[in-house]
Amino acid sequence: MHGKVLVIDHEKCTGCRQCEMVCSVFHTGASNPSRSRIRVIKWEAIGLYLPLSCQNCEEPFCTEVCPAKACHREAENQRVVIDKKKCIGCKTCIMACPFGHPFFDSSERVTVKCDYCDGDPQCVAFCQARAIVYVDADRIPGPKRKEAALRLITSMRPPL
Amino acid sequence: MGCVNVIVSPEGLAVKKIEKISQPQKVWGWEIAVYLFLAGMGAGAYSVGVILGWTWNLSVLVKIFHVNFDVAKGILYGGPLLVAIGAPFLIVDLGIKERFLYACLNPRTSWVARGFLILSTFIILGLIVFGTSLLFPGVDLRGSPFWTLLEAITLLLAVSTALYTGILLKSVRYVPIWNTLWLPVLFLASALSTGSTAIVLAMMACGLAFPEAQELLVRAHQVASLERILILMEGVILAFYLYTTYRKKEEGEVSVRLLFMGKLRWLFWGGIVFLGFLFPFVLELLSTWQPDQLILLLVTGISLLLGGFFLRWAILASGVKAKHPLHKFLELRATLGPSIPKGRGDLTR
């Protein structure tokens, strides 16, 4: 994998949704979490919060299915972004993403996704719990990767 | 995507029950269902029509405002007209409609772009065949190599269009009920049955409207007998499709449950099973004993078309996305509670 990615540690997330707020302010000028590019999924009953954002996949399905080439990987910094000037709002990328990430912005009538705030993600800057970090994909700490792999294996096992 | 409802004990410690409420997608709505239906029906009608045209060499001239029209050929080759009516529904669904021409920029990997090219080529070439056959009855083009080639190419494009309506959904990898090879096959079978129904209804309408086109009423009965075989085929394919989807993955099973006993059950049992199969099948049997009762054939046709539309709508509405791996983990953790050892994926560590 290339480029920098957002790494989210949901164990640190307190569910304050500050990331959603600053994201919407940065991108739309309005404090409206429904127009944010990051979404926090909440399980209040068991106290779990899961911020979900673009995973900057190595083989992104959103770029594969985009008919207008609006969703593409930037050659310069390897970020997967959507060019709003080309997007036709067909929502195919929304259906294609396994992480449910790109969102349809009904105000602008196009699909939007995390663009890493041009290299300075606001969610990272404003997260007080330091649950989101922006690091090189190749430099994600080894134990973190191992832990993630173990979680994935556990989740794939059939229930007892 | 699905979501999880967890009910905890009063102490708030052990998770007693986990209830999965899987929500079907709402991204693609009725506009796409109408498009899938009209494009499928038009492509199917053209495929059946071209083959019947080769077999029968049917020609029925009708004079309207002192101009001769070959209505028989117009009906057999009229499929592209239905596709041309259906295609704008795709544009209606777009966020920025005036950019619809951008939809063909990535045919290398995008099925939407490939579909755009297939559909537009089929509409253009198909309308040329349709217009020429309808408006120039005096010109006998049968046997001309160019005409035969044009018919063969448009037939190929019609089959591709019918298959494409299924492939468009199949290309969405993370919706198990769509991501199966059975879906394009089912949509092709449905396209052929609804297409032949459209031909039957158009033949009946022309036969009743113009006294000189009485032959079309007889032909309508012949097409209806072919249609019966196509309905049976479609029913068998639908059963296989639902069975394999049910056995496939968790969300495939959820989608089938949504159709069988969930909130889409009325659409499935009423719209697809009753209107699409049982009711028309009984009426068709009755119409074989009472061939003079044209009303039977008419109601059968309308019922079949409604069934074809509900089939697309139900399949579209029942699409449930596969869960995020971490989502699955959280479900498992909530189910098992403290039994997952620490360091092996325990989130509370």
Interface residues (C-beta under 8 A of the other chain):
Chain A: H10 E11 I41 W43 A45 I46 L48 L50 L52 F61 T63 E64 V65 C66 P67 A68 K69 A70 K86 C87 I88 G89 C90 K91 T92 I94 M95 A96 C97 P98 F99 G100 F104 E108 R109 V110 T111 E147 L150 R151 L152 I153 T154 S155 M156 R157 P159 L160
Chain B: M1 C3 V4 N5 V6 I7 V8 V15 Q25 V27 W28 D93 L94 G95 I96 R99 F100 Y102 A103 C104 L105 N106 T109 S110 W111 V112 A113 F116 S171 V172 R173 Y174 V175 K321 A322 H324 P325 L326 H327 K328 F329 L330 L332 A334 T335 L336 S339 I340 G343 R344 G345 L347 T348 R349
